[in-house]
Amino acid sequence: MSLHKLTLHELQDQFTTGEVTAREIVYAYSIRINQVEPKVKAFITQHKESAMAQAEALDQKLKAWRRTMPLMGMPLAIKDNICTESVLTTCASRILGNFVPPYDASVIALLRGQGYLLLGKTNLDEFAMGSSTENSAFGPSRNPWNLSYVPGGSSGGSAAAVAADECVAALGSDTGGSIRQPAACCGVVGLKPTYGRVSRYGLVAFASSLDQIGPITKDVTDAAILLNVIAGHDPLDSTSADVLVPDYTRALKKKDLKKLKIGVPREYFAEGIDPEVEQAVREAIEELKRLGGEIKDVSLPTTGAAIATYYVIATAEASSNLARYDGVRYGLRSKQMKDLLEMYMKTRQEGFGPEVKRRIMLGTYALSAGYYDAYYGKAQAVRTLIRKDFEAAFQEVDLIVTPVMPTTAFKLGEKIADPLQMYLSDIYTISVNLAGVPAISLPCGFSKAGLPIGLQIVGRPFQEDTVLRGAYAYEQATNWRVKRPSIR
Ligand code: GLN
């Protein structure tokens, strides 16, 4: 089998036994990237040559000393809002178009410590604001299942790269669904960890109380392997949690769901859901039952307020986080300036795209004197109610299952002119961020048009192991992961 088709754990096996060399791995991926990247456009920056040099050095070293680490020789792609030392990190924005970080994000330092190879930095919606990767200053990525459809977003480049076999796995970031939604659109696995589980140090901030980095992979086992590496306390991130990290691959020993109570929130199957998506998710719930799970009806009554709450809190935080891009310290600086004020204004005018500007304006408004209590204060109060809904539901059940998205991937250009339509595609993922709980998205079917459908499994805080157990049992009992896009 061609190397690029293997999962991370399969490739690991071949590399550890010495069946393949790191050089052969990078060579296979370079060929694959050259072949499909002109169509998929998953990458902003490619890093194949450096990966090859690193691979050759690694092979040399291993001749004398063969003890491999979990990610040794594994070619990964990283979303371009995660800082990589000496490698361009643009956030898909003109304002950071020339930004080469002088340091690594903590997750990158962890991957490097395990010997990973960086194949490239992947495309996203500018500053991770969007659901389709069309808000990128470098143009959209495409869905490997059908090139006229979006790959989802904002981690669309990472999800497309994994689905098109342009890397063995990737990292994305998720503020309101940006790992899970593109994973669902591209038929791969995406895991958003509990808030605080994975360090945000070196992740370019969008909405700091919601952002989390997580894996996008070809199967559930690979998600567990990557989470093992990136999870854990980091003194460089003050919101990082000092909670023991279990070995997530141990959660994959059981192939049944006996003794697990699984909640189905009735509010997630209301109007607006595409019947094909609903059917696939309902069939998946039947499968979870066959596997021994006890299915229970639960209610998350504040679901209807989630989008409004999110778009006040996320834009408020973004308006504050993005105030640092002023042309003074790094990134773009406008050439047209009479004085300092004009330099700030022109830099931001030229550097930010329309969606980012829209959000800065919305967020600034929500935080302004006179409106703060009515909007921001109110949104924070509703956020507490949303979190309490989940707490109450998790008194009764161990996991909650829902669709990831109300539809399958949509066509390029279909929603870009209507931001509200675009925002609605996150209706099933956003509450999870507001509540800070972990959730995974994995394939559970295909539409008649041949586009993937995702299943979301949500867990209690810091119970990623239970989420992975549920996802693994379902994955092993079904055959969805065998289907791959036929792009060549
Ligand atoms: N689509 C949502 C937004 O536009 C979520 C983005 C994200 O998770 N980064 O804000």
Boltz pocket constraint, residues with backbone or C-beta under 6 A from the ligand:
constraints:
  - pocket:
      binder: B
      contacts: [[A, 127], [A, 128], [A, 129], [A, 130], [A, 131], [A, 153], [A, 154], [A, 173], [A, 174], [A, 175], [A, 176], [A, 177], [A, 178], [A, 179], [A, 206], [A, 314], [A, 422], [A, 426]]
      max_distance: 6.0
